[in-house]
């Protein structure tokens, strides 16, 4: 595997299929301006970005000294929220887009926690079983090349009793036939995707589902 600037690239060509192709193309080109435009996306759903990220990372129930995986880490904005709560421990960031991780390395430059970055597919994580205390993914699972494999991989790398928290676009069933639901789905077909409950691994326990940000995620 190639290592450039201290970041290994585990992404194989056969993993760049389906929705992953478009995601890789988009984020590679837009990595440099991604953070600049991101607050607008939260404002469209009447949400404060930092409050939303804090609320979601709170669900990890973080403790000092833990090892956390920020899957689909992008430019590292969730990792910053995690690091602020973790204080002592390790944070590992993976993404399919090297350009996004380049931005993340700069964003986390002053974070004193142990941190590592890797380009990798969520469906073939380069980590041993039970390696992490928790796994987090914000708006990345919708681009997994195989959602079932992605769910399995998250379960595999988190220890027994650890937590997995992931968030993605999805209009709930009671809003799909409304004008609001139609507007969202017409704007982005990803809002039509159903939550992947049927793909959760058998090891899943204490499963909770919540809709947030104007019931769009």
TALINCOR-V511518 format. One record per residue. N is the residue number from 0. BURIAL is I if it has 9 or more other ideal C-beta (glycine too) atoms within 8 Angstrom, else O. Layout:
# TALINCOR-V511518
<<N;BURIAL> <N;BURIAL>>
This chain:
# TALINCOR-V511518
<<0;O> <1;O> <2;O> <3;O> <4;O> <5;O> <6;I> <7;I> <8;I> <9;I> <10;I> <11;O> <12;O> <13;O> <14;I> <15;I> <16;O> <17;O> <18;I> <19;I> <20;I> <21;O> <22;I> <23;I> <24;O> <25;O> <26;I> <27;I> <28;O> <29;O> <30;I> <31;O> <32;O> <33;I> <34;I> <35;O> <36;O> <37;I> <38;O> <39;O> <40;O> <41;I> <42;O> <43;O> <44;I> <45;O> <46;I> <47;O> <48;I> <49;O> <50;O> <51;I> <52;I> <53;I> <54;I> <55;I> <56;I> <57;O> <58;O> <59;I> <60;O> <61;I> <62;O> <63;O> <64;O> <65;I> <66;I> <67;I> <68;I> <69;I> <70;I> <71;I> <72;I> <73;I> <74;I> <75;I> <76;I> <77;I> <78;I> <79;I> <80;I> <81;I> <82;I> <83;O> <84;I> <85;I> <86;O> <87;O> <88;I> <89;I> <90;I> <91;I> <92;I> <93;I> <94;I> <95;I> <96;I> <97;I> <98;I> <99;I> <100;I> <101;I> <102;I> <103;I> <104;I> <105;O> <106;I> <107;I> <108;O> <109;O> <110;I> <111;O> <112;I> <113;O> <114;I> <115;O> <116;I> <117;I> <118;I> <119;I> <120;I> <121;I> <122;I> <123;I> <124;I> <125;O> <126;O> <127;O> <128;O> <129;O> <130;I> <131;I> <132;I> <133;I> <134;I> <135;I> <136;I> <137;I> <138;I> <139;I> <140;I> <141;I> <142;I> <143;I> <144;I> <145;O> <146;I> <147;O> <148;I> <149;I> <150;I> <151;I> <152;I> <153;I> <154;I> <155;O> <156;I> <157;I> <158;O> <159;O> <160;O> <161;I> <162;I> <163;I> <164;I> <165;I> <166;I> <167;I> <168;I> <169;I> <170;I> <171;O> <172;O> <173;O> <174;I> <175;I> <176;O> <177;O> <178;O> <179;O> <180;I> <181;I> <182;O> <183;I> <184;I> <185;O> <186;O> <187;O> <188;O> <189;O> <190;I> <191;O> <192;I> <193;O> <194;O> <195;I> <196;O> <197;O> <198;O> <199;O> <200;O> <201;O> <202;O> <203;O> <204;O> <205;O> <206;O> <207;O> <208;O> <209;O> <210;O> <211;I> <212;I> <213;O> <214;O> <215;I> <216;I>>
